[in-house]
């Protein structure tokens, strides 16, 4: 499991759960939602972006 200090803009991550499982890319746009969940945008190498929860990613 990640700690919040592992997740930072520009870090390379791999999605381990959720809709985008198996994808990887760079972390951008960290945000704490109203409900207290950490969300982030992942930018893949081909330029495609998607949003996911912080608990679903592992920093490489």
mmCIF file as gemmi writes it, N, C-alpha and C atoms, coordinates in Angstrom:
data_model
loop_
_atom_site.group_PDB
_atom_site.id
_atom_site.type_symbol
_atom_site.label_atom_id
_atom_site.label_alt_id
_atom_site.label_comp_id
_atom_site.label_asym_id
_atom_site.label_entity_id
_atom_site.label_seq_id
_atom_site.pdbx_PDB_ins_code
_atom_site.Cartn_x
_atom_site.Cartn_y
_atom_site.Cartn_z
_atom_site.occupancy
_atom_site.B_iso_or_equiv
_atom_site.pdbx_formal_charge
_atom_site.auth_seq_id
_atom_site.auth_asym_id
_atom_site.pdbx_PDB_model_num
ATOM 1 N N . UNK Axp A 1 ? 0.852 -1.191 0 1 0 ? 1 A 1
ATOM 2 C CA . UNK Axp A 1 ? 0 0 0 1 0 ? 1 A 1
ATOM 3 C C . UNK Axp A 1 ? 0.886 1.239 0 1 0 ? 1 A 1
ATOM 4 N N . UNK Axp A 2 ? 0.454 2.256 -0.693 1 0 ? 2 A 1
ATOM 5 C CA . UNK Axp A 2 ? 1.202 3.504 -0.769 1 0 ? 2 A 1
ATOM 6 C C . UNK Axp A 2 ? 0.964 4.371 0.447 1 0 ? 2 A 1
ATOM 7 N N . UNK Axp A 3 ? 1.973 5.148 0.778 1 0 ? 3 A 1
ATOM 8 C CA . UNK Axp A 3 ? 1.759 6.227 1.729 1 0 ? 3 A 1
ATOM 9 C C . UNK Axp A 3 ? 1.634 7.485 0.887 1 0 ? 3 A 1
ATOM 10 N N . UNK Axp A 4 ? 1.006 8.501 1.417 1 0 ? 4 A 1
ATOM 11 C CA . UNK Axp A 4 ? 0.799 9.728 0.65 1 0 ? 4 A 1
ATOM 12 C C . UNK Axp A 4 ? 2.1 10.362 0.207 1 0 ? 4 A 1
ATOM 13 N N . UNK Axp A 5 ? 3.196 10.165 0.948 1 0 ? 5 A 1
ATOM 14 C CA . UNK Axp A 5 ? 4.465 10.771 0.568 1 0 ? 5 A 1
ATOM 15 C C . UNK Axp A 5 ? 5.06 10.123 -0.683 1 0 ? 5 A 1
ATOM 16 N N . UNK Axp A 6 ? 4.674 8.874 -1.004 1 0 ? 6 A 1
ATOM 17 C CA . UNK Axp A 6 ? 5.159 8.207 -2.213 1 0 ? 6 A 1
ATOM 18 C C . UNK Axp A 6 ? 4.552 8.819 -3.476 1 0 ? 6 A 1
ATOM 19 N N . UNK Axp A 7 ? 3.331 9.305 -3.364 1 0 ? 7 A 1
ATOM 20 C CA . UNK Axp A 7 ? 2.624 9.848 -4.519 1 0 ? 7 A 1
ATOM 21 C C . UNK Axp A 7 ? 2.953 11.326 -4.68 1 0 ? 7 A 1
ATOM 22 N N . UNK Axp A 8 ? 3.615 11.661 -5.777 1 0 ? 8 A 1
ATOM 23 C CA . UNK Axp A 8 ? 3.913 13.055 -6.051 1 0 ? 8 A 1
ATOM 24 C C . UNK Axp A 8 ? 3.944 13.267 -7.556 1 0 ? 8 A 1
ATOM 25 N N . UNK Axp A 9 ? 3.712 14.489 -7.978 1 0 ? 9 A 1
ATOM 26 C CA . UNK Axp A 9 ? 3.698 14.811 -9.398 1 0 ? 9 A 1
ATOM 27 C C . UNK Axp A 9 ? 5.014 14.413 -10.049 1 0 ? 9 A 1
ATOM 28 N N . UNK Axp A 10 ? 4.922 13.767 -11.207 1 0 ? 10 A 1
ATOM 29 C CA . UNK Axp A 10 ? 6.105 13.371 -11.953 1 0 ? 10 A 1
ATOM 30 C C . UNK Axp A 10 ? 6.61 11.978 -11.641 1 0 ? 10 A 1
ATOM 31 N N . UNK Axp A 11 ? 6.083 11.334 -10.598 1 0 ? 11 A 1
ATOM 32 C CA . UNK Axp A 11 ? 6.513 9.972 -10.255 1 0 ? 11 A 1
ATOM 33 C C . UNK Axp A 11 ? 5.909 8.98 -11.243 1 0 ? 11 A 1
ATOM 34 N N . UNK Axp A 12 ? 6.642 7.939 -11.558 1 0 ? 12 A 1
ATOM 35 C CA . UNK Axp A 12 ? 6.153 6.896 -12.462 1 0 ? 12 A 1
ATOM 36 C C . UNK Axp A 12 ? 5.36 5.889 -11.644 1 0 ? 12 A 1
ATOM 37 N N . UNK Axp A 13 ? 4.176 5.528 -12.121 1 0 ? 13 A 1
ATOM 38 C CA . UNK Axp A 13 ? 3.322 4.615 -11.365 1 0 ? 13 A 1
ATOM 39 C C . UNK Axp A 13 ? 2.741 3.529 -12.253 1 0 ? 13 A 1
ATOM 40 N N . UNK Axp A 14 ? 2.251 2.489 -11.615 1 0 ? 14 A 1
ATOM 41 C CA . UNK Axp A 14 ? 1.593 1.362 -12.257 1 0 ? 14 A 1
ATOM 42 C C . UNK Axp A 14 ? 0.25 1.171 -11.571 1 0 ? 14 A 1
ATOM 43 N N . UNK Axp A 15 ? -0.828 1.052 -12.341 1 0 ? 15 A 1
ATOM 44 C CA . UNK Axp A 15 ? -2.167 0.896 -11.773 1 0 ? 15 A 1
ATOM 45 C C . UNK Axp A 15 ? -2.388 -0.58 -11.451 1 0 ? 15 A 1
ATOM 46 N N . UNK Axp A 16 ? -2.661 -0.873 -10.171 1 0 ? 16 A 1
ATOM 47 C CA . UNK Axp A 16 ? -2.787 -2.254 -9.71 1 0 ? 16 A 1
ATOM 48 C C . UNK Axp A 16 ? -4.229 -2.699 -9.489 1 0 ? 16 A 1
ATOM 49 N N . UNK Axp A 17 ? -5.188 -1.755 -9.581 1 0 ? 17 A 1
ATOM 50 C CA . UNK Axp A 17 ? -6.596 -2.104 -9.355 1 0 ? 17 A 1
ATOM 51 C C . UNK Axp A 17 ? -7.485 -1.102 -10.082 1 0 ? 17 A 1
ATOM 52 N N . UNK Axp A 18 ? -8.745 -1.459 -10.216 1 0 ? 18 A 1
ATOM 53 C CA . UNK Axp A 18 ? -9.721 -0.549 -10.807 1 0 ? 18 A 1
ATOM 54 C C . UNK Axp A 18 ? -9.861 -0.707 -12.317 1 0 ? 18 A 1
ATOM 55 N N . UNK Axp A 19 ? -10.56 0.221 -12.918 1 0 ? 19 A 1
ATOM 56 C CA . UNK Axp A 19 ? -10.867 0.191 -14.337 1 0 ? 19 A 1
ATOM 57 C C . UNK Axp A 19 ? -9.62 0.195 -15.214 1 0 ? 19 A 1
ATOM 58 N N . UNK Axp A 20 ? -8.591 0.904 -14.806 1 0 ? 20 A 1
ATOM 59 C CA . UNK Axp A 20 ? -7.387 1.07 -15.622 1 0 ? 20 A 1
ATOM 60 C C . UNK Axp A 20 ? -6.264 0.12 -15.21 1 0 ? 20 A 1
ATOM 61 N N . UNK Axp A 21 ? -6.587 -0.97 -14.556 1 0 ? 21 A 1
ATOM 62 C CA . UNK Axp A 21 ? -5.604 -1.936 -14.074 1 0 ? 21 A 1
ATOM 63 C C . UNK Axp A 21 ? -4.675 -2.371 -15.212 1 0 ? 21 A 1
ATOM 64 N N . UNK Axp A 22 ? -3.37 -2.372 -14.926 1 0 ? 22 A 1
ATOM 65 C CA . UNK Axp A 22 ? -2.382 -2.802 -15.914 1 0 ? 22 A 1
ATOM 66 C C . UNK Axp A 22 ? -1.74 -1.664 -16.682 1 0 ? 22 A 1
ATOM 67 N N . UNK Axp A 23 ? -2.271 -0.466 -16.566 1 0 ? 23 A 1
ATOM 68 C CA . UNK Axp A 23 ? -1.708 0.684 -17.267 1 0 ? 23 A 1
ATOM 69 C C . UNK Axp A 23 ? -0.661 1.359 -16.384 1 0 ? 23 A 1
ATOM 70 N N . UNK Axp A 24 ? 0.211 2.141 -17.012 1 0 ? 24 A 1
ATOM 71 C CA . UNK Axp A 24 ? 1.235 2.854 -16.254 1 0 ? 24 A 1
ATOM 72 C C . UNK Axp A 24 ? 1.472 4.216 -16.884 1 0 ? 24 A 1
ATOM 73 N N . UNK Axp A 25 ? 2.146 5.079 -16.142 1 0 ? 25 A 1
ATOM 74 C CA . UNK Axp A 25 ? 2.441 6.417 -16.635 1 0 ? 25 A 1
ATOM 75 C C . UNK Axp A 25 ? 2.951 7.315 -15.53 1 0 ? 25 A 1
ATOM 76 N N . UNK Axp A 26 ? 2.919 8.623 -15.797 1 0 ? 26 A 1
ATOM 77 C CA . UNK Axp A 26 ? 3.387 9.612 -14.842 1 0 ? 26 A 1
ATOM 78 C C . UNK Axp A 26 ? 2.216 10.21 -14.079 1 0 ? 26 A 1
ATOM 79 N N . UNK Axp A 27 ? 2.417 10.446 -12.799 1 0 ? 27 A 1
ATOM 80 C CA . UNK Axp A 27 ? 1.387 11.036 -11.952 1 0 ? 27 A 1
ATOM 81 C C . UNK Axp A 27 ? 1.342 12.549 -12.178 1 0 ? 27 A 1
ATOM 82 N N . UNK Axp A 28 ? 0.135 13.077 -12.282 1 0 ? 28 A 1
ATOM 83 C CA . UNK Axp A 28 ? -0.076 14.521 -12.384 1 0 ? 28 A 1
ATOM 84 C C . UNK Axp A 28 ? -1.361 14.867 -11.651 1 0 ? 28 A 1
ATOM 85 N N . UNK Axp A 29 ? -1.507 16.094 -11.243 1 0 ? 29 A 1
ATOM 86 C CA . UNK Axp A 29 ? -2.756 16.619 -10.7 1 0 ? 29 A 1
ATOM 87 C C . UNK Axp A 29 ? -3.296 15.841 -9.508 1 0 ? 29 A 1
ATOM 88 N N . UNK Axp A 30 ? -2.523 15.762 -8.436 1 0 ? 30 A 1
ATOM 89 C CA . UNK Axp A 30 ? -3.011 15.143 -7.2 1 0 ? 30 A 1
ATOM 90 C C . UNK Axp A 30 ? -4.106 16.02 -6.594 1 0 ? 30 A 1
ATOM 91 N N . UNK Axp A 31 ? -5.145 15.394 -6.088 1 0 ? 31 A 1
ATOM 92 C CA . UNK Axp A 31 ? -6.267 16.15 -5.533 1 0 ? 31 A 1
ATOM 93 C C . UNK Axp A 31 ? -6.922 15.349 -4.421 1 0 ? 31 A 1
ATOM 94 N N . UNK Axp A 32 ? -7.253 15.999 -3.329 1 0 ? 32 A 1
ATOM 95 C CA . UNK Axp A 32 ? -7.992 15.38 -2.242 1 0 ? 32 A 1
ATOM 96 C C . UNK Axp A 32 ? -9.464 15.754 -2.417 1 0 ? 32 A 1
ATOM 97 N N . UNK Axp A 33 ? -10.319 14.764 -2.643 1 0 ? 33 A 1
ATOM 98 C CA . UNK Axp A 33 ? -11.73 15.028 -2.914 1 0 ? 33 A 1
ATOM 99 C C . UNK Axp A 33 ? -12.47 15.446 -1.646 1 0 ? 33 A 1
ATOM 100 N N . UNK Axp A 34 ? -13.7 15.894 -1.818 1 0 ? 34 A 1
ATOM 101 C CA . UNK Axp A 34 ? -14.536 16.308 -0.688 1 0 ? 34 A 1
ATOM 102 C C . UNK Axp A 34 ? -14.745 15.161 0.298 1 0 ? 34 A 1
ATOM 103 N N . UNK Axp A 35 ? -14.78 13.947 -0.212 1 0 ? 35 A 1
ATOM 104 C CA . UNK Axp A 35 ? -15.016 12.779 0.645 1 0 ? 35 A 1
ATOM 105 C C . UNK Axp A 35 ? -13.736 12.266 1.285 1 0 ? 35 A 1
ATOM 106 N N . UNK Axp A 36 ? -12.597 12.888 0.984 1 0 ? 36 A 1
ATOM 107 C CA . UNK Axp A 36 ? -11.341 12.515 1.609 1 0 ? 36 A 1
ATOM 108 C C . UNK Axp A 36 ? -10.499 11.517 0.844 1 0 ? 36 A 1
ATOM 109 N N . UNK Axp A 37 ? -10.904 11.176 -0.368 1 0 ? 37 A 1
ATOM 110 C CA . UNK Axp A 37 ? -10.138 10.236 -1.182 1 0 ? 37 A 1
ATOM 111 C C . UNK Axp A 37 ? -9.131 10.984 -2.048 1 0 ? 37 A 1
ATOM 112 N N . UNK Axp A 38 ? -7.941 10.422 -2.176 1 0 ? 38 A 1
ATOM 113 C CA . UNK Axp A 38 ? -6.901 11.009 -3.008 1 0 ? 38 A 1
ATOM 114 C C . UNK Axp A 38 ? -7.128 10.573 -4.45 1 0 ? 38 A 1
ATOM 115 N N . UNK Axp A 39 ? -7.283 11.54 -5.352 1 0 ? 39 A 1
ATOM 116 C CA . UNK Axp A 39 ? -7.427 11.234 -6.771 1 0 ? 39 A 1
ATOM 117 C C . UNK Axp A 39 ? -6.229 11.804 -7.506 1 0 ? 39 A 1
ATOM 118 N N . UNK Axp A 40 ? -5.935 11.228 -8.66 1 0 ? 40 A 1
ATOM 119 C CA . UNK Axp A 40 ? -4.818 11.71 -9.45 1 0 ? 40 A 1
ATOM 120 C C . UNK Axp A 40 ? -5.057 11.421 -10.918 1 0 ? 40 A 1
ATOM 121 N N . UNK Axp A 41 ? -4.335 12.147 -11.754 1 0 ? 41 A 1
ATOM 122 C CA . UNK Axp A 41 ? -4.369 11.919 -13.189 1 0 ? 41 A 1
ATOM 123 C C . UNK Axp A 41 ? -3.092 11.183 -13.559 1 0 ? 41 A 1
ATOM 124 N N . UNK Axp A 42 ? -3.218 10.16 -14.382 1 0 ? 42 A 1
ATOM 125 C CA . UNK Axp A 42 ? -2.06 9.429 -14.89 1 0 ? 42 A 1
ATOM 126 C C . UNK Axp A 42 ? -1.935 9.762 -16.375 1 0 ? 42 A 1
ATOM 127 N N . UNK Axp A 43 ? -0.734 10.152 -16.78 1 0 ? 43 A 1
ATOM 128 C CA . UNK Axp A 43 ? -0.466 10.452 -18.187 1 0 ? 43 A 1
ATOM 129 C C . UNK Axp A 43 ? 0.378 9.313 -18.741 1 0 ? 43 A 1
ATOM 130 N N . UNK Axp A 44 ? -0.197 8.575 -19.695 1 0 ? 44 A 1
ATOM 131 C CA . UNK Axp A 44 ? 0.509 7.457 -20.295 1 0 ? 44 A 1
ATOM 132 C C . UNK Axp A 44 ? 1.568 7.958 -21.281 1 0 ? 44 A 1
ATOM 133 N N . UNK Axp A 45 ? 2.47 7.069 -21.675 1 0 ? 45 A 1
ATOM 134 C CA . UNK Axp A 45 ? 3.549 7.419 -22.6 1 0 ? 45 A 1
ATOM 135 C C . UNK Axp A 45 ? 3.014 7.928 -23.939 1 0 ? 45 A 1
ATOM 136 N N . UNK Axp A 46 ? 1.855 7.414 -24.377 1 0 ? 46 A 1
ATOM 137 C CA . UNK Axp A 46 ? 1.272 7.846 -25.649 1 0 ? 46 A 1
ATOM 138 C C . UNK Axp A 46 ? 0.455 9.134 -25.523 1 0 ? 46 A 1
ATOM 139 N N . UNK Axp A 47 ? 0.438 9.747 -24.33 1 0 ? 47 A 1
ATOM 140 C CA . UNK Axp A 47 ? -0.246 11.013 -24.13 1 0 ? 47 A 1
ATOM 141 C C . UNK Axp A 47 ? -1.666 10.916 -23.612 1 0 ? 47 A 1
ATOM 142 N N . UNK Axp A 48 ? -2.212 9.713 -23.561 1 0 ? 48 A 1
ATOM 143 C CA . UNK Axp A 48 ? -3.571 9.524 -23.063 1 0 ? 48 A 1
ATOM 144 C C . UNK Axp A 48 ? -3.581 9.73 -21.552 1 0 ? 48 A 1
ATOM 145 N N . UNK Axp A 49 ? -4.595 10.459 -21.067 1 0 ? 49 A 1
ATOM 146 C CA . UNK Axp A 49 ? -4.732 10.745 -19.636 1 0 ? 49 A 1
ATOM 147 C C . UNK Axp A 49 ? -5.964 10.034 -19.1 1 0 ? 49 A 1
ATOM 148 N N . UNK Axp A 50 ? -5.878 9.625 -17.84 1 0 ? 50 A 1
ATOM 149 C CA . UNK Axp A 50 ? -7.055 9.097 -17.156 1 0 ? 50 A 1
ATOM 150 C C . UNK Axp A 50 ? -6.932 9.389 -15.671 1 0 ? 50 A 1
ATOM 151 N N . UNK Axp A 51 ? -8.061 9.441 -15.001 1 0 ? 51 A 1
ATOM 152 C CA . UNK Axp A 51 ? -8.095 9.696 -13.561 1 0 ? 51 A 1
ATOM 153 C C . UNK Axp A 51 ? -8.32 8.379 -12.827 1 0 ? 51 A 1
ATOM 154 N N . UNK Axp A 52 ? -7.722 8.276 -11.649 1 0 ? 52 A 1
ATOM 155 C CA . UNK Axp A 52 ? -7.888 7.104 -10.81 1 0 ? 52 A 1
ATOM 156 C C . UNK Axp A 52 ? -7.69 7.493 -9.356 1 0 ? 52 A 1
ATOM 157 N N . UNK Axp A 53 ? -7.973 6.583 -8.468 1 0 ? 53 A 1
ATOM 158 C CA . UNK Axp A 53 ? -7.786 6.824 -7.05 1 0 ? 53 A 1
ATOM 159 C C . UNK Axp A 53 ? -6.349 6.501 -6.635 1 0 ? 53 A 1
ATOM 160 N N . UNK Axp A 54 ? -5.869 7.21 -5.655 1 0 ? 54 A 1
ATOM 161 C CA . UNK Axp A 54 ? -4.514 7 -5.164 1 0 ? 54 A 1
ATOM 162 C C . UNK Axp A 54 ? -4.29 5.59 -4.638 1 0 ? 54 A 1
ATOM 163 N N . UNK Axp A 55 ? -5.324 4.969 -4.077 1 0 ? 55 A 1
ATOM 164 C CA . UNK Axp A 55 ? -5.184 3.621 -3.534 1 0 ? 55 A 1
ATOM 165 C C . UNK Axp A 55 ? -5.007 2.574 -4.635 1 0 ? 55 A 1
ATOM 166 N N . UNK Axp A 56 ? -5.305 2.925 -5.89 1 0 ? 56 A 1
ATOM 167 C CA . UNK Axp A 56 ? -5.222 1.981 -6.999 1 0 ? 56 A 1
ATOM 168 C C . UNK Axp A 56 ? -3.873 1.971 -7.703 1 0 ? 56 A 1
ATOM 169 N N . UNK Axp A 57 ? -2.942 2.834 -7.285 1 0 ? 57 A 1
ATOM 170 C CA . UNK Axp A 57 ? -1.655 2.908 -7.97 1 0 ? 57 A 1
ATOM 171 C C . UNK Axp A 57 ? -0.501 2.531 -7.048 1 0 ? 57 A 1
ATOM 172 N N . UNK Axp A 58 ? 0.561 2.068 -7.676 1 0 ? 58 A 1
ATOM 173 C CA . UNK Axp A 58 ? 1.796 1.736 -6.968 1 0 ? 58 A 1
ATOM 174 C C . UNK Axp A 58 ? 2.915 2.495 -7.64 1 0 ? 58 A 1
ATOM 175 N N . UNK Axp A 59 ? 3.69 3.249 -6.857 1 0 ? 59 A 1
ATOM 176 C CA . UNK Axp A 59 ? 4.812 4.012 -7.397 1 0 ? 59 A 1
ATOM 177 C C . UNK Axp A 59 ? 5.944 3.044 -7.708 1 0 ? 59 A 1
ATOM 178 N N . UNK Axp A 60 ? 6.521 3.203 -8.897 1 0 ? 60 A 1
ATOM 179 C CA . UNK Axp A 60 ? 7.628 2.327 -9.328 1 0 ? 60 A 1
ATOM 180 C C . UNK Axp A 60 ? 8.945 3.015 -9.017 1 0 ? 60 A 1
